[in-house]
Amino acid sequence: MEKNIITNLILWSLIGIFIFNLFVIIVFRTGFVWKSRNKKGLLKKKQSLLGYLSMLILPIGIISIQLLFSYFSFNLTFSFARIFLLNYLLYAILFVYDTFVIDYITLSLWKPKFLKIPKNLNSKSMNKHILISIPFGAIIGLIITLISVLIFYYLIL
């Protein structure tokens, strides 16, 4: 059974990474990313309703991926703590991918033209974004994971 969980963790990490890549392409190509962020990539000080809604897409997507991972990986023999830890590990994998591959490598260094990245979004602004997001992301990940595990453990399992 342990091998199955590791296989599922890898599978759902890859699915999450694939979805994350599609999400980044769509929000940059359409300009939707600028509903909640300024052209330097930092959150706007004043948000519109659409800005707040755009910021909810990512946590809802991660909760959905975690719920699917839990549904296909766990049964009644797993404790709440174990399910939580494995889901937080899935979150951590996606968070590290977002921070280092998307934010640092893709948006800060590579800057592919097809993403229509503004010139103001440079390595200095992305480094600031990354430094802010590391502690915030670790904490928000605990909350996101708690929500998904509570939903799974008490409503689905």
C-alpha positions as CSV (number, residue, x, y, z in Angstrom):
1,M,0.0,0.0,0.0
2,E,2.9,2.4,0.7
3,K,4.2,2.0,-2.8
4,N,0.7,2.9,-4.1
5,I,0.7,6.1,-2.1
6,I,4.1,7.2,-3.3
7,T,3.0,6.4,-6.9
8,N,-0.1,8.5,-6.4
9,L,1.8,11.3,-4.8
10,I,4.1,11.4,-7.9
11,L,1.2,11.2,-10.2
12,W,-0.8,14.0,-8.6
13,S,2.3,16.1,-8.3
14,L,2.8,15.7,-12.1
15,I,-0.9,16.4,-12.8
16,G,-0.7,19.5,-10.6
17,I,2.5,20.7,-12.3
18,F,0.8,20.2,-15.7
19,I,-2.3,22.1,-14.6
20,F,-0.1,24.8,-13.1
21,N,1.8,25.3,-16.4
22,L,-1.5,25.6,-18.3
23,F,-2.8,28.1,-15.7
24,V,0.3,30.3,-16.0
25,I,0.1,30.3,-19.8
26,I,-3.6,31.1,-19.8
27,V,-3.4,33.9,-17.1
28,F,-0.4,35.6,-18.7
29,R,-1.6,35.2,-22.3
30,T,-5.0,36.7,-21.5
31,G,-3.7,39.3,-19.1
32,F,-5.9,37.9,-16.3
33,V,-2.9,37.8,-14.0
34,W,-2.9,41.6,-13.9
35,K,-6.4,41.7,-12.2
36,S,-4.7,41.1,-8.8
37,R,-1.0,42.0,-9.5
38,N,0.8,45.0,-10.7
39,K,3.2,44.9,-13.6
40,K,6.1,44.1,-11.3
41,G,4.3,40.9,-10.3
42,L,3.5,42.0,-6.7
43,L,-0.1,42.0,-5.3
44,K,-1.9,45.3,-5.8
45,K,-2.4,47.3,-2.6
46,K,-6.1,47.9,-3.6
47,Q,-8.0,44.9,-5.0
48,S,-11.1,44.9,-7.1
49,L,-13.7,42.1,-6.7
50,L,-12.3,40.5,-9.8
51,G,-8.8,40.7,-8.3
52,Y,-10.0,38.9,-5.2
53,L,-11.7,36.3,-7.3
54,S,-8.6,35.8,-9.4
55,M,-6.6,35.1,-6.2
56,L,-9.0,32.4,-5.2
57,I,-8.4,30.3,-8.3
58,L,-5.1,28.9,-7.1
59,P,-6.1,27.8,-3.6
60,I,-9.3,26.2,-5.0
61,G,-7.3,24.4,-7.6
62,I,-4.8,23.1,-5.1
63,I,-7.6,22.0,-2.8
64,S,-9.2,20.2,-5.7
65,I,-5.9,18.4,-6.6
66,Q,-5.5,17.4,-2.9
67,L,-9.0,16.1,-2.7
68,L,-8.5,14.0,-5.8
69,F,-5.1,12.7,-4.5
70,S,-6.8,11.8,-1.2
71,Y,-9.8,10.1,-2.9
72,F,-7.5,7.9,-5.0
73,S,-4.9,7.2,-2.2
74,F,-6.5,6.9,1.2
75,N,-9.1,4.8,3.0
76,L,-10.4,4.4,6.5
77,T,-7.1,2.9,7.8
78,F,-5.3,6.3,7.4
79,S,-5.3,8.7,10.3
80,F,-6.2,12.4,9.8
81,A,-2.5,13.3,10.7
82,R,-1.1,11.0,8.0
83,I,-3.5,12.2,5.3
84,F,-2.7,15.8,6.3
85,L,1.1,15.2,6.1
86,L,0.9,13.6,2.7
87,N,-1.3,16.3,1.4
88,Y,1.0,19.0,2.8
89,L,3.9,17.2,1.0
90,L,1.9,17.4,-2.3
91,Y,1.3,21.1,-1.6
92,A,5.0,21.6,-0.9
93,I,6.0,19.9,-4.2
94,L,3.6,22.2,-6.1
95,F,4.8,25.3,-4.1
96,V,8.5,24.6,-4.7
97,Y,7.7,24.1,-8.4
98,D,5.8,27.4,-8.5
99,T,8.4,29.3,-6.6
100,F,11.5,28.1,-8.4
101,V,10.5,26.9,-11.8
102,I,7.6,29.3,-12.6
103,D,8.6,32.4,-10.6
104,Y,12.4,32.2,-10.7
105,I,13.4,30.3,-13.8
106,T,10.5,31.1,-16.2
107,L,9.4,34.6,-15.2
108,S,12.6,36.0,-13.8
109,L,15.3,34.4,-16.0
110,W,13.8,32.9,-19.2
111,K,10.9,35.3,-19.8
112,P,9.4,33.6,-22.9
113,K,7.8,36.0,-25.3
114,F,4.7,33.9,-25.7
115,L,3.8,34.8,-22.1
116,K,3.7,38.5,-22.8
117,I,5.7,39.4,-19.7
118,P,6.0,43.1,-19.2
119,K,9.5,44.7,-18.9
120,N,8.7,45.8,-15.3
121,L,8.5,42.2,-14.3
122,N,12.3,41.8,-13.8
123,S,14.5,39.6,-11.7
124,K,14.6,42.2,-8.9
125,S,10.8,42.4,-8.6
126,M,10.5,38.6,-8.9
127,N,13.1,38.1,-6.2
128,K,11.0,40.3,-3.9
129,H,7.9,38.3,-4.8
130,I,9.7,35.1,-4.1
131,L,11.1,36.3,-0.7
132,I,7.6,37.3,0.3
133,S,5.9,34.2,-1.0
134,I,8.2,31.6,0.7
135,P,7.1,32.2,4.4
136,F,3.6,33.2,3.4
137,G,3.2,30.2,1.1
138,A,4.4,27.8,3.7
139,I,1.8,29.1,6.2
140,I,-1.1,29.4,3.7
141,G,-0.3,25.8,2.6
142,L,-1.1,24.6,6.1
143,I,-4.5,26.3,5.9
144,I,-5.2,25.1,2.3
145,T,-4.2,21.5,3.3
146,L,-6.2,21.7,6.5
147,I,-9.3,22.7,4.5
148,S,-8.9,19.9,1.9
149,V,-8.2,17.3,4.5
150,L,-11.2,18.3,6.7
151,I,-13.4,18.1,3.6
152,F,-12.0,14.7,2.6
153,Y,-11.9,13.2,6.1
154,Y,-15.3,14.3,7.3
155,L,-17.4,14.6,4.1
156,I,-15.9,12.1,1.7
157,L,-14.1,9.4,3.6
